[in-house]
Amino acid sequence: MSKVSKLLMMIVLSSFVSTWSVSAMPVYHGEYVQGAAFQGAKSSLAVNSSQQAARIVKSQFGGKILKVQRTKVNGNSGYRVKVLKNNGHVITVTVDAVSGRISGR
């Protein structure tokens, strides 16, 4: 098999694998969100879901939400949100679910 044939075969296989693995992820308005089914247990939370955290961050920073994960923020429940900004930079910010405070860049 020639080098060109091997390269083409690797490209086709890698695109198939990446398409297959991404299609199994939950979707949030065309963007992939980890833990999209999580709903906050407390009604006193300022941010009750990963979707709400994504909306808050997107409204403040713009761009495209790449990923949202549940995490602890200053000992409280919260979310880590990865954003692809319009200028091409990728930033990660945290959202404190109790206070709604956004930190990091």
Sequence and secondary structure as in RCSB ss.txt:
>XXXX:A:sequence
MSKVSKLLMMIVLSSFVSTWSVSAMPVYHGEYVQGAAFQGAKSSLAVNSSQQAARIVKSQFGGKILKVQRTKVNG
NSGYRVKVLKNNGHVITVTVDAVSGRISGR
>XXXX:A:secstr
  HHHHHHHHHHHHHHHHHHHHHTS EETTEE TTTT B S TT S  BHHHHHHHHHHHH SEEEEEEEEEETT
EEEEEEEEE TTS EEEEEEETTT  EE  
